[in-house]
């Protein structure tokens, strides 16, 4: 895919933008950032959304596409990165942050089909293609992106009915967060099966870090960026070319281990991270930093689909 960097250079020449997950807080990746070379920056999900008041109004509208807030997040993310003046960027997304990165960089197959149909119409009417987004499934307006790392990240929901049910579930959960945000609710959140691999120490640390979050803010993020609003992006991810991608899953995270094993692609590398569950960067920050350093230094030489050597701990 033209427009994406294929150069090999020092890791320090690439700025890493860390996209936090749901209920991310400032300093979410602080320890990892201390251990990697070069410049880096954190972005929280709420940084990529309209204000609370604007969001309330937008959520009442029925004429917006389901993925409207993902489109809005993409626009805001691009503005943040462009304003930084950085020429080469690696996106590192954890959980929801990974889904935000995916939806920013990739088109869904449905959107690709719409572009193809529009192109054919334009070609027949004008004699040439003029769609700003097509060809390809990687979006064409991200020339500065040199790599993508996804930690414990979903890829969307394939079945429309399942997406609808997830949206209802998350809306109900958002009502609880807005009405009764508390350490007890956080403990309930971290008792979900996906977090079963966390040690009690890390789980309690996460609860303490998030205890001052405003419930309405958490509810806003959950309503706007539910996976029920996100397109199914696995086909686009697997058919992408020219962008080195690394998918991470903790060895104690069976759900995302299974997802990891289902992904193939010529520029995609997969890695199981030992001694970790769903929150890899919280549990093993030193190993996470080493993985990032290795990826930045070798991103042009990672064979597609290879399972990278597990770093020594």
N, C-alpha and C positions, 0 to 999 in steps of 0.2 A: 504494500500500500504506500503510495507516494505521500510525502508530507510528514512521515514519521521518521525519527532519527535512526539511522543504522550505523552511526559512528561508534567506535569504541574509544573511550577516554577515561581519565581518572574519575573515581567515584565522587570526589569532591566537586566536580564540575556540574553535577546534577543536583538540583534542589528537590528535597522530598517534601511533599504535602501530605500530612497525615489527616485522614478523614475519620473522625470518631464515630462510634456507634450510638445507639439510643441511650439517653441519659449520660452521654459523655460530658465531662467537666473540663475546665481549663487545666492544663498540665497532665492530661490523660496519657500522653506519650513521653512525659518528661524524661524518664530514665533512659528510654530507648534513644531519644534525641541527643542525650549527652554522649552516647557511645558511637554515634555514626559520624562520618566525616562531612564537612561542608554544611550548607545552610539547610534549614528545615522550618516548617510552619505547621501549626495545628488548625484545623477547621472543624467546628462543631455543626451538627445538623441544623440547629436553629439559625446559624449564620447564613444559611442558604435558603431561608424561607422569608415570606413577607412578615410584617409585624403581627402581633397578636390580634389587633383590631382588624387589620386587613384580612387576616386568615379567617376570622369569624364571618366576615362578609362573603368571602370567596367560597367558603364551605356551604353557604346557603344557595349558591347558584347551581342550576341544573344544566347550564349550557357549556360547562367546561369539560374537557376530556378527562377520563379517569386519572391519567398520569400528569395532569397539569402541574402539580407541585414538583414532580421530578423534572419537568421541563424548566420550571422556574429555578430550581436548584442548579440545573446545568448552566443556565445563563449566568447566575450569580457566581458559580464556581469559576467559570471562564473569566469573568471580570476580575476576580481576586487574583487568579494566576497571572493574567495579562498585566495587571497593575503592578505586580511584583517585579516586572522587567526581566524575569528569568527566561533564558533561552532554552534550557533543557530541564525537564521535570519528570519525576517519578511520583505517581500517585500510590499511596498506601492506604487502603480502606479496611477498617475493621467492621464486620457485621453490617449494620445499616450503612456505615461509611463506605463499605465495599459495594453495596447496591447502588449508592449514589454515584460512585465512580463509574460503575458499569453503565448506568443509564445516561451518564454524561458522555461517555465515549462511544457507545454502541447504539445502533438503530435496531429496533425489533424487526423481525421478519415481516410482520404485518405492515410496518411503516415502509420497509424496503419494497414490498409489493405495491403499496400505494405510489411510491416514487416511480417505480417501473411503469405503472399504468399512466401516471402523469407525464413521464418522459415520452412514452409512445404517442400520447395525445399532442404534446408539444412538437414532437418530431414530425408528425403528420401535418400539423398546422403551420409550423415555422421552418421545418426542414432541418432542425437541430435540437439537441438536448440542452436544457438550461436549468435543471433542478439543482439547487444549491447543496444538497446533501448526498446525492447519489452520483457515482456508483460506489458499490462496496457497502459493508455493514459497519465499518469504522467511520465515524463522522469525520469530515474532511477539514474541520476548522480547529483542530488541535495539533498544529505542527510542532509544538514544543514538547509533547509527551514522548518520553523515551522508554518508559516502562510502567508496568502496573503490577502491584502486589495486593492480593486479596486474602485477608485473614478471616476465616470462619464466616464467609460471606455467602448469602443466598444468591440465586441467579434469577429470581422471579418465580411465579407460579404458573404452570402451563395450563391447567384446566380453568376455564372462565368461572364455573360454578364454585370451585374451590377458592378462587380469588374473591368472589363475592362474599363467601362465608368468612374469609379471613378479614375482609374489610369490616363486616359487622362485628366480628369478635374484637378487633382492635378499637373500633369506635366505643364499644361497651367498656373495654378496659380503660380507654382514655377518660371516660366519665368517672371511673373510680380514681384515677390519678388526679383529676382535677378536684374531686370532692374530698378525698381522704389520704392525701400523700403523707406517708409516715414511715419510720423505720420498719414497722411491722409489715407494711405493704411491700417494702423493698425486700424483706426477708422472704415473703411469699413469691415475689418475682424471681429471686435467685434460688428458689426451691424447684423451679421448673426442670424437667429432665435434661434440657440442653446444657444446664449448668451443673449437672451431677458430677462431672469430672473435676470441678474446682475443689481445692483444699479448703478446709474450714477457715484457715487463716486468710486466704485470698478472698473468700466470699465475704467475710466480715470486713475486710479492708475496703472492698467495693461498696458495701452498704454504708460505711462511714464516709467515704468520699462523696456519696450521692445524697446524703441525708439533708443537705441544704438546698437541693433542687426545688424550684417552684413547680408544684403539681400542674398548674395550668400550662406552663412551658412544655413539660413532658407530654401532656395530653395533646398539645398543638403538634409536636413532632410526630407523635404516634398516629394522629388522625391524617396528617398530610402525607406522611411517608410510609404508610402501611405497605407491606408487600402485596396487599390486595389491590394497590393502585399501580404496581410496577409491571411493565411488559415482561414477557418470558424471553430471556436473553441468552439462554444456553446455545441455541443454534447460531446466533450472531457471534458469540464468543468463540465457538469452535471453528467457525469459518473465517475468522479474522486472520490477516496476514501482515507481517511487518512490525508488529508491536510485541515485544517480549513480555510475557505474562507469567506470574508465579502465583499458584494457589496454595495456601497453607491451611492445614487442619491439625488440631491437637490429637495426640494418640489416645486421649481419654474422651474424645468427642465423637461417638459412633455415628451420629446423624451427619456431621460434616465429613467424616471419613468416607461414608457411603457416597455422598455427593461428589467428593474429590475423585473417587474411583470411577465415577460415571462420565467424567469430562475427558475429551480428547481434543487435540488440535496441534497444528504443526509448530506454533510458536508458544505453546503452553507447557510449563513445567509444573510438576506437582511435588509437594513435600509434606510428609508427616513430621510434626514437631514433637519430640519426646518430652515426657514429664509435664504435659500440659493438657488442658481441656479446651473449653470454648474461648477463654480469654488469654490467648497465648502471650500477648505483649505484657499483660499484668503478671503472669505466672513466671515467665522466663524472659525478662527483658534483655538480658545479656545475649542469650541465644537469638532472640528476635533481631537485635542490632547486628549480630554477626551474619545472619541470613540476608539482611538488607545490604550490608557491605559487600557480601559475595555477589549478590544479584547485580548491584551497580557496577561492580568491576568486571563481571563476566556476562552481562546481559546479552551481548551480541554473539556469545559463543555457547549459549545454552541450547542444546539440540531440542527440537520440538518434542514434547511429550515425555522427555526424560525425567525420571524421578531422581531429584538431586540428592547428592550424598548428604546424609544427616550430619549436621555439625556436632562436633564433640562438645560435651557440656563440662 
